[in-house]
Amino acid sequence: MSEPNCPNCTFRKRYDSKPASLLGRLWRWHINWCPGWKSYISGLPEEERESLRSKYGLK
C-alpha cells in the first residue's frame, strides 16, 4: 500500500478552513475508521500526534 495522502487531503483542508461544511464533517467522520489515517497518525512523532489529537478532538 502506498503512503497515505492525509497531509494533503482536500477534505482535511476543507475541515481546517470550514469545519461545519459538508465535506469537512464527512472527513471528520471518515477519520474515525480510516486505515490510512490510522497508519498516518501512528507514523508521526508523539508530539505531532498529540497536537493532531487535540486539534481534531480525537481519543
C-alpha distance matrix in Angstrom:
0.0 3.8 6.7 8.6 11.6 14.0 16.5 17.2 16.9 20.0 20.7 20.6 23.0 25.1 25.3 26.4 29.1 30.2 29.0 31.3 29.9 28.3 24.9 25.2 26.1 23.2 20.7 22.5 22.5 18.8 17.8 19.7 17.0 13.8 10.9 9.4 12.9 13.4 10.7 12.2 15.6 15.4 14.4 17.5 21.0 23.2 25.6 23.1 21.5 25.1 25.9 23.2 24.3 27.8 27.1 25.2 27.3 24.6 25.5
3.8 0.0 3.8 6.4 8.9 11.7 13.8 14.2 14.5 17.7 18.9 18.6 20.6 23.1 23.5 24.2 26.8 28.2 27.5 30.0 28.5 27.2 23.6 23.9 25.2 22.6 19.8 21.8 22.4 18.8 17.6 20.1 18.0 14.4 12.1 9.4 12.5 13.7 10.8 11.0 14.8 15.2 13.5 16.1 19.6 22.2 24.1 21.3 20.4 24.1 24.3 21.7 23.4 26.7 25.6 24.1 26.5 24.2 25.6
6.7 3.8 0.0 3.8 6.4 8.8 10.5 11.5 12.3 15.8 17.0 16.1 18.0 20.8 21.0 21.3 24.1 25.8 25.0 27.8 26.6 25.7 22.1 21.8 23.4 21.2 18.0 19.7 20.8 17.4 15.7 18.4 17.0 13.4 11.3 8.0 10.2 11.7 8.7 7.9 11.7 12.5 10.5 12.7 16.2 18.9 20.6 17.7 16.9 20.7 20.8 18.3 20.2 23.4 22.3 21.1 23.6 21.5 23.0
8.6 6.4 3.8 0.0 3.8 5.5 8.1 9.2 9.1 12.7 13.5 12.6 14.9 17.4 17.5 18.0 20.9 22.3 21.3 24.0 22.9 22.0 18.5 18.1 19.5 17.5 14.2 16.0 17.1 13.8 12.1 15.1 14.0 10.3 9.1 5.3 7.0 9.4 7.5 6.2 9.8 11.5 10.5 12.2 15.9 18.1 19.5 16.3 15.3 18.8 18.6 15.7 17.5 20.7 19.3 17.8 20.5 18.5 20.4
11.6 8.9 6.4 3.8 0.0 3.8 5.7 5.6 5.9 9.4 10.9 10.2 11.8 14.5 15.1 15.6 18.0 19.7 19.2 22.0 20.6 20.0 16.3 16.0 18.1 16.3 13.0 15.2 16.9 13.8 12.6 16.1 15.6 11.9 11.8 8.1 8.7 11.9 10.7 8.4 11.5 14.0 12.9 13.5 17.1 19.4 20.0 16.5 16.0 19.3 18.4 15.4 17.8 20.5 18.5 17.2 20.3 19.0 21.4
14.0 11.7 8.8 5.5 3.8 0.0 3.8 5.4 5.0 8.7 9.2 7.5 9.7 12.4 12.3 12.6 15.5 17.1 16.2 19.2 18.3 18.1 14.6 13.5 15.5 14.2 10.5 12.1 14.2 11.7 9.8 13.4 13.6 10.5 11.0 7.6 6.5 9.9 9.8 6.9 9.0 12.2 11.7 11.7 15.2 16.9 17.3 13.7 13.0 16.0 15.0 11.8 14.2 16.7 14.7 13.4 16.5 15.4 18.0
16.5 13.8 10.5 8.1 5.7 3.8 0.0 3.8 5.8 9.1 10.4 7.9 8.8 12.2 12.4 11.6 14.3 16.7 16.4 19.8 19.0 19.5 16.0 14.6 17.1 16.4 12.7 14.0 16.8 14.8 12.7 16.2 17.0 14.1 14.6 11.2 9.7 12.7 12.2 8.7 10.1 13.4 12.3 11.2 14.2 16.3 16.0 12.2 12.6 15.5 13.8 11.2 14.3 16.4 14.0 13.7 17.1 16.5 19.4
17.2 14.2 11.5 9.2 5.6 5.4 3.8 0.0 3.8 6.3 8.9 7.6 7.5 10.8 12.1 11.7 13.6 15.9 16.3 19.4 18.0 18.3 14.6 13.9 16.9 16.0 12.7 14.8 17.5 15.4 14.2 18.0 18.5 15.4 16.2 12.7 11.9 15.3 14.9 11.7 13.6 16.9 15.7 15.0 18.0 20.1 19.7 15.9 16.3 19.0 17.1 14.5 17.5 19.3 16.5 15.9 19.5 19.2 22.3
16.9 14.5 12.3 9.1 5.9 5.0 5.8 3.8 0.0 3.8 5.5 5.2 6.4 8.7 9.9 10.7 12.6 14.1 14.1 16.8 15.1 15.0 11.2 10.9 13.7 12.4 9.2 11.9 14.2 12.1 11.6 15.4 15.9 12.9 14.4 11.3 10.5 14.2 14.5 11.9 13.7 17.1 16.7 16.3 19.5 21.2 21.0 17.2 16.9 19.4 17.7 14.5 16.9 18.8 16.0 14.6 18.1 17.8 21.0
20.0 17.7 15.8 12.7 9.4 8.7 9.1 6.3 3.8 0.0 3.8 5.4 5.1 6.2 8.7 9.9 10.7 11.9 12.7 14.9 12.7 12.6 9.0 9.3 12.6 11.5 9.2 12.3 14.6 13.0 13.4 17.1 17.9 15.2 17.3 14.6 13.7 17.4 18.1 15.6 17.1 20.6 20.4 19.8 22.9 24.3 23.8 20.0 19.8 21.9 19.8 16.7 19.0 20.4 17.2 15.7 19.3 19.6 23.0
20.7 18.9 17.0 13.5 10.9 9.2 10.4 8.9 5.5 3.8 0.0 3.8 5.4 4.9 6.2 8.6 9.9 10.0 9.9 11.9 9.9 9.5 5.8 5.9 8.8 7.8 5.6 8.7 11.0 9.9 10.7 14.1 15.2 13.2 15.9 13.9 12.5 16.1 17.5 15.4 16.3 19.9 20.4 19.9 22.9 23.8 23.3 19.8 19.0 20.7 18.9 15.4 17.2 18.5 15.4 13.4 16.6 17.0 20.4
20.6 18.6 16.1 12.6 10.2 7.5 7.9 7.6 5.2 5.4 3.8 0.0 3.8 5.3 5.0 6.2 8.7 9.7 9.1 12.1 11.2 11.7 8.4 6.7 9.5 9.4 6.2 7.9 11.1 10.2 9.6 13.1 14.8 12.9 15.3 13.1 10.9 14.3 15.8 13.2 13.6 17.3 17.8 16.8 19.6 20.3 19.7 16.1 15.5 17.1 15.1 11.8 13.9 15.1 12.0 10.3 13.9 14.3 17.9
23.0 20.6 18.0 14.9 11.8 9.7 8.8 7.5 6.4 5.1 5.4 3.8 0.0 3.8 5.4 5.0 6.3 8.4 9.3 12.4 11.2 12.6 9.6 8.0 11.5 12.0 9.5 11.1 14.4 13.9 13.4 16.8 18.6 16.6 18.9 16.3 14.3 17.7 18.8 15.8 16.2 20.0 20.0 18.6 21.0 22.0 20.8 17.2 17.4 18.8 16.2 13.5 16.0 16.6 13.1 12.3 16.0 17.1 20.8
25.1 23.1 20.8 17.4 14.5 12.4 12.2 10.8 8.7 6.2 4.9 5.3 3.8 0.0 3.8 5.4 5.2 5.7 7.0 9.3 7.6 9.1 6.6 5.3 9.1 10.0 8.5 10.3 13.3 13.4 13.8 16.9 18.9 17.3 20.2 18.1 16.1 19.5 21.1 18.5 18.8 22.5 23.0 21.7 24.2 24.8 23.6 20.1 20.0 21.0 18.5 15.6 17.6 17.8 14.3 13.0 16.3 17.8 21.5
25.3 23.5 21.0 17.5 15.1 12.3 12.4 12.1 9.9 8.7 6.2 5.0 5.4 3.8 0.0 3.8 5.5 5.1 4.2 7.4 7.2 8.9 7.1 3.8 6.9 8.7 7.0 7.4 10.8 11.6 11.6 14.3 16.8 15.8 18.9 17.3 14.7 17.6 19.7 17.4 16.9 20.7 21.6 20.2 22.5 22.5 21.4 18.2 17.6 18.2 15.9 12.9 14.4 14.5 11.1 9.5 12.6 14.3 18.1
26.4 24.2 21.3 18.0 15.6 12.6 11.6 11.7 10.7 9.9 8.6 6.2 5.0 5.4 3.8 0.0 3.8 5.8 6.0 9.7 10.1 12.4 10.7 7.6 10.4 12.4 10.2 10.2 13.9 14.6 13.7 16.4 19.1 17.9 20.5 18.5 15.7 18.5 20.3 17.4 16.7 20.5 21.0 19.0 20.9 21.0 19.4 16.2 16.4 16.8 13.8 11.5 13.6 13.2 9.5 9.2 12.7 14.7 18.4
29.1 26.8 24.1 20.9 18.0 15.5 14.3 13.6 12.6 10.7 9.9 8.7 6.3 5.2 5.5 3.8 0.0 3.8 6.4 9.2 9.0 12.1 10.8 8.4 11.6 13.8 12.4 12.8 16.2 17.1 16.9 19.5 22.1 21.0 23.7 21.7 19.1 22.1 23.8 20.9 20.4 24.2 24.6 22.5 24.4 24.6 22.7 19.6 20.1 20.3 17.2 15.2 17.3 16.5 12.7 12.7 15.8 18.1 21.9
30.2 28.2 25.8 22.3 19.7 17.1 16.7 15.9 14.1 11.9 10.0 9.7 8.4 5.7 5.1 5.8 3.8 0.0 3.8 5.5 5.6 9.0 8.8 6.5 9.0 11.8 11.4 11.5 14.5 16.0 16.4 18.7 21.4 20.7 23.9 22.3 19.7 22.7 24.8 22.3 21.7 25.5 26.4 24.6 26.6 26.5 24.8 21.8 21.7 21.7 19.0 16.7 18.0 17.2 13.7 12.8 15.5 17.9 21.7
29.0 27.5 25.0 21.3 19.2 16.2 16.4 16.3 14.1 12.7 9.9 9.1 9.3 7.0 4.2 6.0 6.4 3.8 0.0 3.8 5.6 8.3 8.4 5.0 6.3 9.6 9.3 8.4 11.4 13.4 13.7 15.5 18.4 18.3 21.6 20.5 17.7 20.3 22.8 20.7 19.7 23.3 24.7 23.0 25.0 24.5 23.1 20.4 19.7 19.5 17.2 14.6 15.3 14.6 11.5 9.9 12.2 14.6 18.3
31.3 30.0 27.8 24.0 22.0 19.2 19.8 19.4 16.8 14.9 11.9 12.1 12.4 9.3 7.4 9.7 9.2 5.5 3.8 0.0 3.8 6.5 8.4 6.2 6.1 9.6 10.7 10.0 11.9 14.4 15.5 16.8 19.7 20.0 23.5 22.9 20.2 22.7 25.5 23.7 22.8 26.3 27.9 26.5 28.5 27.9 26.6 23.9 23.0 22.7 20.6 18.0 18.3 17.5 14.7 12.8 14.4 16.8 20.2
29.9 28.5 26.6 22.9 20.6 18.3 19.0 18.0 15.1 12.7 9.9 11.2 11.2 7.6 7.2 10.1 9.0 5.6 5.6 3.8 0.0 3.8 5.5 5.0 6.1 8.5 9.9 10.6 12.3 14.0 15.7 17.5 19.8 19.5 23.1 22.2 20.0 23.0 25.4 23.6 23.3 26.9 28.2 27.0 29.4 29.3 28.2 25.2 24.3 24.5 22.4 19.5 20.2 20.0 16.9 14.8 16.9 18.9 22.4
28.3 27.2 25.7 22.0 20.0 18.1 19.5 18.3 15.0 12.6 9.5 11.7 12.6 9.1 8.9 12.4 12.1 9.0 8.3 6.5 3.8 0.0 3.8 5.4 5.2 6.1 8.6 10.0 10.6 12.1 14.5 16.2 17.9 17.8 21.4 20.8 19.2 22.0 24.5 23.2 23.2 26.6 28.1 27.4 30.1 30.0 29.4 26.3 25.1 25.6 23.9 20.7 21.1 21.4 18.6 16.0 17.9 19.2 22.5
24.9 23.6 22.1 18.5 16.3 14.6 16.0 14.6 11.2 9.0 5.8 8.4 9.6 6.6 7.1 10.7 10.8 8.8 8.4 8.4 5.5 3.8 0.0 3.8 5.5 4.9 6.1 8.6 9.8 10.2 12.4 14.8 16.2 15.3 18.8 17.7 16.3 19.4 21.6 20.0 20.5 23.9 25.1 24.5 27.4 27.7 27.2 23.9 22.8 23.8 22.1 18.7 19.5 20.3 17.4 14.8 17.3 18.2 21.6
25.2 23.9 21.8 18.1 16.0 13.5 14.6 13.9 10.9 9.3 5.9 6.7 8.0 5.3 3.8 7.6 8.4 6.5 5.0 6.2 5.0 5.4 3.8 0.0 3.8 5.4 5.2 6.3 8.7 9.8 11.0 13.3 15.5 14.9 18.3 17.2 15.0 18.0 20.4 18.6 18.4 21.9 23.2 22.3 24.9 24.9 24.1 21.0 19.9 20.6 18.7 15.5 16.3 16.7 13.7 11.3 13.8 15.2 18.7
26.1 25.2 23.4 19.5 18.1 15.5 17.1 16.9 13.7 12.6 8.8 9.5 11.5 9.1 6.9 10.4 11.6 9.0 6.3 6.1 6.1 5.2 5.5 3.8 0.0 3.8 5.4 5.1 6.2 8.5 10.2 11.5 13.9 14.2 17.9 17.6 15.4 17.8 20.7 19.5 19.0 22.2 24.1 23.4 25.9 25.5 25.0 22.2 20.5 20.9 19.5 16.2 16.2 16.7 14.3 11.3 12.9 14.0 17.3
23.2 22.6 21.2 17.5 16.3 14.2 16.4 16.0 12.4 11.5 7.8 9.4 12.0 10.0 8.7 12.4 13.8 11.8 9.6 9.6 8.5 6.1 4.9 5.4 3.8 0.0 3.8 5.5 5.2 6.0 8.8 10.5 11.9 11.8 15.5 15.3 13.8 16.4 19.0 18.2 18.3 21.4 23.2 23.0 26.0 25.9 25.9 22.9 21.0 22.0 20.9 17.3 17.4 18.6 16.4 13.1 14.9 15.1 18.1
20.7 19.8 18.0 14.2 13.0 10.5 12.7 12.7 9.2 9.2 5.6 6.2 9.5 8.5 7.0 10.2 12.4 11.4 9.3 10.7 9.9 8.6 6.1 5.2 5.4 3.8 0.0 3.8 5.4 4.9 6.3 9.0 10.6 9.7 13.2 12.4 10.5 13.5 15.9 14.7 14.8 18.1 19.6 19.4 22.4 22.5 22.5 19.3 17.6 18.9 17.8 14.1 14.6 16.2 13.9 10.7 13.1 13.1 16.3
22.5 21.8 19.7 16.0 15.2 12.1 14.0 14.8 11.9 12.3 8.7 7.9 11.1 10.3 7.4 10.2 12.8 11.5 8.4 10.0 10.6 10.0 8.6 6.3 5.1 5.5 3.8 0.0 3.8 5.4 5.6 7.2 10.0 10.2 13.7 13.5 10.8 13.0 16.0 14.9 14.1 17.3 19.3 18.8 21.3 20.8 20.8 18.0 16.0 16.6 15.8 12.2 11.9 13.3 11.4 7.9 9.6 9.8 13.0
22.5 22.4 20.8 17.1 16.9 14.2 16.8 17.5 14.2 14.6 11.0 11.1 14.4 13.3 10.8 13.9 16.2 14.5 11.4 11.9 12.3 10.6 9.8 8.7 6.2 5.2 5.4 3.8 0.0 3.8 5.7 5.8 8.0 9.2 13.0 13.7 11.6 13.3 16.5 16.3 15.7 18.3 20.8 20.8 23.5 22.8 23.3 20.7 18.2 18.9 18.6 15.1 14.2 15.8 14.6 10.8 11.6 11.0 13.5
18.8 18.8 17.4 13.8 13.8 11.7 14.8 15.4 12.1 13.0 9.9 10.2 13.9 13.4 11.6 14.6 17.1 16.0 13.4 14.4 14.0 12.1 10.2 9.8 8.5 6.0 4.9 5.4 3.8 0.0 3.8 5.4 6.1 6.0 9.8 10.3 8.9 11.0 13.8 13.8 13.9 16.5 18.6 19.1 22.2 22.1 22.9 20.1 17.6 19.0 18.9 15.2 14.8 17.1 15.8 12.2 13.6 12.3 14.6
17.8 17.6 15.7 12.1 12.6 9.8 12.7 14.2 11.6 13.4 10.7 9.6 13.4 13.8 11.6 13.7 16.9 16.4 13.7 15.5 15.7 14.5 12.4 11.0 10.2 8.8 6.3 5.6 5.7 3.8 0.0 3.8 5.4 5.0 8.2 8.5 6.0 7.8 10.9 10.7 10.3 12.9 15.2 15.5 18.5 18.3 19.2 16.5 13.8 15.4 15.5 11.8 11.4 14.1 13.2 9.8 11.2 9.4 11.7
19.7 20.1 18.4 15.1 16.1 13.4 16.2 18.0 15.4 17.1 14.1 13.1 16.8 16.9 14.3 16.4 19.5 18.7 15.5 16.8 17.5 16.2 14.8 13.3 11.5 10.5 9.0 7.2 5.8 5.4 3.8 0.0 3.8 6.1 9.0 10.7 8.5 8.6 12.3 12.9 11.8 13.7 16.6 17.1 19.8 18.9 20.1 18.0 14.8 15.8 16.6 13.2 11.7 14.4 14.3 10.7 10.8 8.4 9.8
17.0 18.0 17.0 14.0 15.6 13.6 17.0 18.5 15.9 17.9 15.2 14.8 18.6 18.9 16.8 19.1 22.1 21.4 18.4 19.7 19.8 17.9 16.2 15.5 13.9 11.9 10.6 10.0 8.0 6.1 5.4 3.8 0.0 3.8 6.4 9.0 8.1 7.9 11.1 12.6 12.4 13.6 16.4 17.8 20.7 20.3 22.0 19.9 16.6 18.2 19.3 15.9 14.6 17.7 17.6 14.2 14.5 11.8 12.6
13.8 14.4 13.4 10.3 11.9 10.5 14.1 15.4 12.9 15.2 13.2 12.9 16.6 17.3 15.8 17.9 21.0 20.7 18.3 20.0 19.5 17.8 15.3 14.9 14.2 11.8 9.7 10.2 9.2 6.0 5.0 6.1 3.8 0.0 3.8 5.5 5.4 6.4 8.7 10.0 10.8 12.4 14.5 16.0 19.4 19.6 21.3 18.7 15.9 18.1 18.9 15.3 15.0 18.2 17.6 14.5 15.7 13.2 14.5
10.9 12.1 11.3 9.1 11.8 11.0 14.6 16.2 14.4 17.3 15.9 15.3 18.9 20.2 18.9 20.5 23.7 23.9 21.6 23.5 23.1 21.4 18.8 18.3 17.9 15.5 13.2 13.7 13.0 9.8 8.2 9.0 6.4 3.8 0.0 3.8 5.5 5.0 6.1 8.5 9.9 10.5 12.3 14.6 18.0 18.6 20.8 18.5 15.7 18.4 19.5 16.3 16.1 19.7 19.4 16.8 17.9 14.9 15.7
9.4 9.4 8.0 5.3 8.1 7.6 11.2 12.7 11.3 14.6 13.9 13.1 16.3 18.1 17.3 18.5 21.7 22.3 20.5 22.9 22.2 20.8 17.7 17.2 17.6 15.3 12.4 13.5 13.7 10.3 8.5 10.7 9.0 5.5 3.8 0.0 3.8 5.4 5.1 6.0 8.6 9.9 10.7 12.8 16.5 17.7 19.6 16.8 14.6 17.7 18.3 15.0 15.7 19.2 18.4 16.2 18.0 15.5 16.9
12.9 12.5 10.2 7.0 8.7 6.5 9.7 11.9 10.5 13.7 12.5 10.9 14.3 16.1 14.7 15.7 19.1 19.7 17.7 20.2 20.0 19.2 16.3 15.0 15.4 13.8 10.5 10.8 11.6 8.9 6.0 8.5 8.1 5.4 5.5 3.8 0.0 3.8 5.4 4.9 6.0 8.4 9.8 10.9 14.4 15.2 16.7 13.9 11.5 14.3 14.8 11.4 12.0 15.4 14.7 12.4 14.3 11.9 13.6
13.4 13.7 11.7 9.4 11.9 9.9 12.7 15.3 14.2 17.4 16.1 14.3 17.7 19.5 17.6 18.5 22.1 22.7 20.3 22.7 23.0 22.0 19.4 18.0 17.8 16.4 13.5 13.0 13.3 11.0 7.8 8.6 7.9 6.4 5.0 5.4 3.8 0.0 3.8 5.4 5.3 6.0 8.6 10.3 13.4 13.7 15.9 13.8 10.7 13.5 14.9 12.0 11.7 15.5 15.7 13.5 14.6 11.4 12.1
10.7 10.8 8.7 7.5 10.7 9.8 12.2 14.9 14.5 18.1 17.5 15.8 18.8 21.1 19.7 20.3 23.8 24.8 22.8 25.5 25.4 24.5 21.6 20.4 20.7 19.0 15.9 16.0 16.5 13.8 10.9 12.3 11.1 8.7 6.1 5.1 5.4 3.8 0.0 3.8 5.6 5.3 6.3 9.0 12.5 13.6 16.1 14.0 11.6 14.9 16.3 13.7 14.2 17.9 18.0 16.3 17.8 14.7 15.4
12.2 11.0 7.9 6.2 8.4 6.9 8.7 11.7 11.9 15.6 15.4 13.2 15.8 18.5 17.4 17.4 20.9 22.3 20.7 23.7 23.6 23.2 20.0 18.6 19.5 18.2 14.7 14.9 16.3 13.8 10.7 12.9 12.6 10.0 8.5 6.0 4.9 5.4 3.8 0.0 3.8 5.6 5.3 6.8 10.5 12.2 14.0 11.3 9.5 13.1 13.8 11.2 12.6 16.0 15.6 14.4 16.5 14.0 15.4
15.6 14.8 11.7 9.8 11.5 9.0 10.1 13.6 13.7 17.1 16.3 13.6 16.2 18.8 16.9 16.7 20.4 21.7 19.7 22.8 23.3 23.2 20.5 18.4 19.0 18.3 14.8 14.1 15.7 13.9 10.3 11.8 12.4 10.8 9.9 8.6 6.0 5.3 5.6 3.8 0.0 3.8 5.4 5.4 8.6 9.2 11.0 8.7 6.1 9.5 10.7 8.3 9.2 12.7 12.9 12.0 13.6 11.0 12.1
15.4 15.2 12.5 11.5 14.0 12.2 13.4 16.9 17.1 20.6 19.9 17.3 20.0 22.5 20.7 20.5 24.2 25.5 23.3 26.3 26.9 26.6 23.9 21.9 22.2 21.4 18.1 17.3 18.3 16.5 12.9 13.7 13.6 12.4 10.5 9.9 8.4 6.0 5.3 5.6 3.8 0.0 3.8 5.6 8.1 8.6 11.5 10.2 7.5 10.7 12.8 11.2 11.4 15.0 15.9 15.1 16.0 13.0 13.0
14.4 13.5 10.5 10.5 12.9 11.7 12.3 15.7 16.7 20.4 20.4 17.8 20.0 23.0 21.6 21.0 24.6 26.4 24.7 27.9 28.2 28.1 25.1 23.2 24.1 23.2 19.6 19.3 20.8 18.6 15.2 16.6 16.4 14.5 12.3 10.7 9.8 8.6 6.3 5.3 5.4 3.8 0.0 3.8 6.8 8.9 11.6 10.0 8.6 12.3 13.7 12.5 13.7 17.0 17.4 17.1 18.6 16.0 16.4
17.5 16.1 12.7 12.2 13.5 11.7 11.2 15.0 16.3 19.8 19.9 16.8 18.6 21.7 20.2 19.0 22.5 24.6 23.0 26.5 27.0 27.4 24.5 22.3 23.4 23.0 19.4 18.8 20.8 19.1 15.5 17.1 17.8 16.0 14.6 12.8 10.9 10.3 9.0 6.8 5.4 5.6 3.8 0.0 3.8 6.3 8.2 6.3 5.9 9.5 10.5 9.9 11.6 14.4 14.8 15.2 16.9 14.8 15.6
21.0 19.6 16.2 15.9 17.1 15.2 14.2 18.0 19.5 22.9 22.9 19.6 21.0 24.2 22.5 20.9 24.4 26.6 25.0 28.5 29.4 30.1 27.4 24.9 25.9 26.0 22.4 21.3 23.5 22.2 18.5 19.8 20.7 19.4 18.0 16.5 14.4 13.4 12.5 10.5 8.6 8.1 6.8 3.8 0.0 3.8 5.6 5.5 6.2 8.7 10.1 10.9 12.3 14.5 15.5 16.6 17.8 16.0 16.4
23.2 22.2 18.9 18.1 19.4 16.9 16.3 20.1 21.2 24.3 23.8 20.3 22.0 24.8 22.5 21.0 24.6 26.5 24.5 27.9 29.3 30.0 27.7 24.9 25.5 25.9 22.5 20.8 22.8 22.1 18.3 18.9 20.3 19.6 18.6 17.7 15.2 13.7 13.6 12.2 9.2 8.6 8.9 6.3 3.8 0.0 3.8 5.5 5.0 6.1 8.5 9.9 10.3 12.3 14.1 15.3 15.8 14.0 13.7
25.6 24.1 20.6 19.5 20.0 17.3 16.0 19.7 21.0 23.8 23.3 19.7 20.8 23.6 21.4 19.4 22.7 24.8 23.1 26.6 28.2 29.4 27.2 24.1 25.0 25.9 22.5 20.8 23.3 22.9 19.2 20.1 22.0 21.3 20.8 19.6 16.7 15.9 16.1 14.0 11.0 11.5 11.6 8.2 5.6 3.8 0.0 3.8 5.4 5.2 6.2 8.8 9.9 10.8 12.3 14.4 15.1 14.2 14.6
23.1 21.3 17.7 16.3 16.5 13.7 12.2 15.9 17.2 20.0 19.8 16.1 17.2 20.1 18.2 16.2 19.6 21.8 20.4 23.9 25.2 26.3 23.9 21.0 22.2 22.9 19.3 18.0 20.7 20.1 16.5 18.0 19.9 18.7 18.5 16.8 13.9 13.8 14.0 11.3 8.7 10.2 10.0 6.3 5.5 5.5 3.8 0.0 3.8 5.4 4.9 6.3 8.6 10.0 10.4 12.2 13.8 13.0 14.2
21.5 20.4 16.9 15.3 16.0 13.0 12.6 16.3 16.9 19.8 19.0 15.5 17.4 20.0 17.6 16.4 20.1 21.7 19.7 23.0 24.3 25.1 22.8 19.9 20.5 21.0 17.6 16.0 18.2 17.6 13.8 14.8 16.6 15.9 15.7 14.6 11.5 10.7 11.6 9.5 6.1 7.5 8.6 5.9 6.2 5.0 5.4 3.8 0.0 3.8 5.4 5.2 6.2 8.7 9.8 10.6 11.7 10.0 10.9
25.1 24.1 20.7 18.8 19.3 16.0 15.5 19.0 19.4 21.9 20.7 17.1 18.8 21.0 18.2 16.8 20.3 21.7 19.5 22.7 24.5 25.6 23.8 20.6 20.9 22.0 18.9 16.6 18.9 19.0 15.4 15.8 18.2 18.1 18.4 17.7 14.3 13.5 14.9 13.1 9.5 10.7 12.3 9.5 8.7 6.1 5.2 5.4 3.8 0.0 3.8 5.4 4.9 6.2 8.5 10.0 10.1 9.1 9.6
25.9 24.3 20.8 18.6 18.4 15.0 13.8 17.1 17.7 19.8 18.9 15.1 16.2 18.5 15.9 13.8 17.2 19.0 17.2 20.6 22.4 23.9 22.1 18.7 19.5 20.9 17.8 15.8 18.6 18.9 15.5 16.6 19.3 18.9 19.5 18.3 14.8 14.9 16.3 13.8 10.7 12.8 13.7 10.5 10.1 8.5 6.2 4.9 5.4 3.8 0.0 3.8 5.5 5.4 6.1 8.6 9.8 10.0 11.7
23.2 21.7 18.3 15.7 15.4 11.8 11.2 14.5 14.5 16.7 15.4 11.8 13.5 15.6 12.9 11.5 15.2 16.7 14.6 18.0 19.5 20.7 18.7 15.5 16.2 17.3 14.1 12.2 15.1 15.2 11.8 13.2 15.9 15.3 16.3 15.0 11.4 12.0 13.7 11.2 8.3 11.2 12.5 9.9 10.9 9.9 8.8 6.3 5.2 5.4 3.8 0.0 3.8 5.4 4.9 6.0 8.0 7.8 10.3
24.3 23.4 20.2 17.5 17.8 14.2 14.3 17.5 16.9 19.0 17.2 13.9 16.0 17.6 14.4 13.6 17.3 18.0 15.3 18.3 20.2 21.1 19.5 16.3 16.2 17.4 14.6 11.9 14.2 14.8 11.4 11.7 14.6 15.0 16.1 15.7 12.0 11.7 14.2 12.6 9.2 11.4 13.7 11.6 12.3 10.3 9.9 8.6 6.2 4.9 5.5 3.8 0.0 3.8 5.5 5.5 5.5 4.6 6.6
27.8 26.7 23.4 20.7 20.5 16.7 16.4 19.3 18.8 20.4 18.5 15.1 16.6 17.8 14.5 13.2 16.5 17.2 14.6 17.5 20.0 21.4 20.3 16.7 16.7 18.6 16.2 13.3 15.8 17.1 14.1 14.4 17.7 18.2 19.7 19.2 15.4 15.5 17.9 16.0 12.7 15.0 17.0 14.4 14.5 12.3 10.8 10.0 8.7 6.2 5.4 5.4 3.8 0.0 3.8 5.6 5.0 6.5 8.5
27.1 25.6 22.3 19.3 18.5 14.7 14.0 16.5 16.0 17.2 15.4 12.0 13.1 14.3 11.1 9.5 12.7 13.7 11.5 14.7 16.9 18.6 17.4 13.7 14.3 16.4 13.9 11.4 14.6 15.8 13.2 14.3 17.6 17.6 19.4 18.4 14.7 15.7 18.0 15.6 12.9 15.9 17.4 14.8 15.5 14.1 12.3 10.4 9.8 8.5 6.1 4.9 5.5 3.8 0.0 3.8 5.8 7.9 11.0
25.2 24.1 21.1 17.8 17.2 13.4 13.7 15.9 14.6 15.7 13.4 10.3 12.3 13.0 9.5 9.2 12.7 12.8 9.9 12.8 14.8 16.0 14.8 11.3 11.3 13.1 10.7 7.9 10.8 12.2 9.8 10.7 14.2 14.5 16.8 16.2 12.4 13.5 16.3 14.4 12.0 15.1 17.1 15.2 16.6 15.3 14.4 12.2 10.6 10.0 8.6 6.0 5.5 5.6 3.8 0.0 3.8 5.6 9.3
27.3 26.5 23.6 20.5 20.3 16.5 17.1 19.5 18.1 19.3 16.6 13.9 16.0 16.3 12.6 12.7 15.8 15.5 12.2 14.4 16.9 17.9 17.3 13.8 12.9 14.9 13.1 9.6 11.6 13.6 11.2 10.8 14.5 15.7 17.9 18.0 14.3 14.6 17.8 16.5 13.6 16.0 18.6 16.9 17.8 15.8 15.1 13.8 11.7 10.1 9.8 8.0 5.5 5.0 5.8 3.8 0.0 3.8 6.8
24.6 24.2 21.5 18.5 19.0 15.4 16.5 19.2 17.8 19.6 17.0 14.3 17.1 17.8 14.3 14.7 18.1 17.9 14.6 16.8 18.9 19.2 18.2 15.2 14.0 15.1 13.1 9.8 11.0 12.3 9.4 8.4 11.8 13.2 14.9 15.5 11.9 11.4 14.7 14.0 11.0 13.0 16.0 14.8 16.0 14.0 14.2 13.0 10.0 9.1 10.0 7.8 4.6 6.5 7.9 5.6 3.8 0.0 3.8
25.5 25.6 23.0 20.4 21.4 18.0 19.4 22.3 21.0 23.0 20.4 17.9 20.8 21.5 18.1 18.4 21.9 21.7 18.3 20.2 22.4 22.5 21.6 18.7 17.3 18.1 16.3 13.0 13.5 14.6 11.7 9.8 12.6 14.5 15.7 16.9 13.6 12.1 15.4 15.4 12.1 13.0 16.4 15.6 16.4 13.7 14.6 14.2 10.9 9.6 11.7 10.3 6.6 8.5 11.0 9.3 6.8 3.8 0.0
